[in-house]
Structure formats: structure tokens, C-alpha cells
Amino acid sequence: MLPSYRTLDELLGTYARLKALGIAPVLAVNEGAQTAFYYEDPDRNSIELNVSNFNAFEENWTSIKHTQTSPDFANRPLGVDIDQFIAAREADASPWEIHKRVWTNEFASANPYNPLSLL
């Protein structure tokens, strides 16, 4: 079972708590359906912490439809700049507004994640 959060703020709070302990995610993504942080221990075991981007929003489409039909999802580079993401939330941007801004590449990571690094 993946540790899922009810709200974006809960997920960001855990990120801030872990960051203060010197623990940083190896990958932070907004995959459309969810926002997730992936962590790895020294033995390369990984854990995903996430929140659904669709749970609390009155949108016409669901996360399943998004992952099945969105050309943006199919071509999405992995990674977001977490500090910019958090700064937007601290500036009172709503979680849904942040989600939409991520998909315009506003928070694009300077170093997009290469999934081949997992091999």
C-alpha cells in the first residue's frame, strides 16, 4: 500500500519535515493524477508518498481518463522543482492552480529525472 495523503498540504508538510532531517526525494512529480515524492534508502528500496490531484476537485474528468487519454501525460517529462512548487503554495495558490501550473512547465526541474537510473 502506498502512503497517500488527503491533501497537498499534508504531503508538503511531510516533505518539509523530512527535508529538515536531511532526507530528500530522488524524484518529485506531478503526474496529472497525483503529485508524488519518491524516496530511496541506502539499499535502494523506494517509497512513494502521494496525494491525488482529483480527490477534492470538481473537475469533469477523472484521473483514470487523464492517464488513458491525455497526450500531455504520455509526453510528460518527469520532475518538478519542489522549492518553486512550495513557494507557490505558500503564496496561497490553490492545489488545483498549482497542478495546472505544473502542466505548463512552470515548475519544470532543471534536471529532469531519467527513469533509466532505476535500472
Stockholm file with secondary structure:
# STOCKHOLM 1.0

chainA/1-119         MLPSYRTLDELLGTYARLKALGIAPVLAVNEGAQTAFYYEDPDRNSIELNVSNFNAFEENWTSIKHTQTSPDFANRPLGVDIDQFIAAREADASPWEIHKRVWTNEFASANPYNPLSLL
#=GR chainA/1-119 SS CCCEESSHHHHHHHHHHHHHTTCCCSEEEECSSEEEEEEECTTCCEEEEEEESSTTCCCSSCHHHHHHHCHHHHTCCSCBCHHHHHHHHHTTCCHHHHHHHHTTTTTBCSSCCCGGGGC
#=GC SS_cons         CCCEESSHHHHHHHHHHHHHTTCCCSEEEECSSEEEEEEECTTCCEEEEEEESSTTCCCSSCHHHHHHHCHHHHTCCSCBCHHHHHHHHHTTCCHHHHHHHHTTTTTBCSSCCCGGGGC
//
